[in-house]
Amino acid sequence: GERVPDKGLMDMADLNRLDVVALVHERDIPYIRSSMMAKIAIPGNDKTFYSAQVHHIGRSSQKLLFPHCPYCPENRRISIVLQPSIEQSNSS
């Protein structure tokens, strides 16, 4: 067999950080800023929220890129980084 280098075979993903791409409607973009904190909920589980931070806001929507396309959404992509902590809602 071959000797494995001291560096290892591969790099594993950092599971303490999760990057998510979300679609946000153009009319809501003025209320979002890079580095702002957010709470993310998973549909169907209204009692658990994940702490997150906005990392990047896309420059333009598909509607702006293709103004005559009737099927292009007016959404922009934003990059969100989920933090490792989970918050439980106090509502019952």
C-alpha positions in Angstrom: 0.0 0.0 0.0 0.9 3.6 -0.4 1.8 5.9 2.5 -0.8 8.5 3.2 0.6 12.1 3.3 0.8 13.8 6.7 -1.8 16.3 5.4 -4.5 13.7 5.2 -6.6 12.4 2.3 -9.2 15.2 2.0 -10.7 18.2 3.7 -14.1 17.8 5.3 -16.8 20.5 5.3 -17.1 22.7 8.3 -20.4 21.5 9.9 -20.5 24.4 12.3 -21.4 26.7 9.4 -24.1 26.3 6.8 -24.4 28.7 3.8 -27.9 29.0 2.4 -29.1 30.8 -0.7 -32.6 32.4 -0.3 -34.8 34.2 -2.8 -36.2 37.6 -1.6 -38.6 39.7 -3.6 -37.3 42.9 -5.0 -39.6 45.1 -2.9 -38.1 43.6 0.4 -34.4 44.2 -0.6 -34.3 47.8 0.8 -35.0 46.3 4.3 -32.0 43.8 4.1 -28.4 44.7 4.7 -25.2 42.7 4.6 -24.1 41.5 8.1 -27.6 42.0 9.5 -28.9 39.2 11.8 -31.9 37.1 11.0 -33.9 34.2 12.3 -34.7 31.4 10.0 -37.7 29.0 10.4 -38.3 25.8 8.7 -41.8 25.4 7.2 -43.8 23.0 9.3 -41.8 23.7 12.5 -43.0 27.0 13.8 -41.3 26.6 17.3 -37.7 26.3 16.2 -35.7 29.3 14.8 -32.1 29.3 13.6 -29.8 32.3 14.1 -28.4 33.5 10.8 -26.5 36.4 9.3 -26.9 37.9 5.8 -23.6 37.5 4.0 -24.3 38.8 0.4 -27.1 40.3 -1.5 -27.3 39.7 -5.2 -27.1 42.7 -7.6 -30.1 42.1 -9.8 -33.2 39.9 -10.2 -33.9 37.8 -13.2 -36.7 40.3 -14.1 -34.1 43.1 -14.3 -31.9 41.0 -16.4 -34.7 39.9 -18.8 -37.4 42.7 -18.5 -39.6 41.3 -21.3 -39.7 37.7 -19.9 -43.2 37.1 -18.4 -41.9 34.1 -16.5 -38.9 35.6 -14.8 -39.4 36.2 -11.1 -38.7 39.5 -9.4 -36.6 37.8 -6.8 -33.0 38.4 -5.8 -30.7 35.8 -4.3 -29.2 36.5 -0.9 -26.5 34.4 0.8 -27.2 33.6 4.5 -24.8 31.9 7.0 -26.6 29.9 9.6 -25.1 30.0 13.1 -24.7 26.8 15.0 -27.1 27.8 17.8 -30.8 27.0 17.7 -33.4 29.0 19.5 -36.7 27.7 20.7 -39.8 29.8 20.5 -41.6 30.6 23.8 -45.1 30.6 22.1 -47.4 27.7 22.8 
